[in-house]
């Protein structure tokens, strides 16, 4: 049940830039405070994998599915 850190978006974008510039192959994974809204932001910033623990089992998620 962590809170999402908005500063992570800047780091995700920077990692994506580095990966492209240096032609590296690695996945960008984000964990911590990920819900539907934050997950979309992370994907837009360049995340490849998002981990959502607490939100996945929450009532909010159950309403969506």
VENQUI-V30440 format. One record per run of one state. SS is the DSSP state (@ for helix, = for strand, . for the rest). FROM is the first residue (numbers start at 0). LEN is the number of residues. If there is no record, write none. Layout:
ss: (SS:SS)
from: (FROM:FROM)
len: (LEN:LEN)
This chain:
ss: (.:@:.:=:.:@:.:=:.:@:.:@:.)
from: (0:6:21:28:31:35:45:48:51:54:57:58:64)
len: (6:15:7:3:4:10:3:3:3:3:1:6:1)
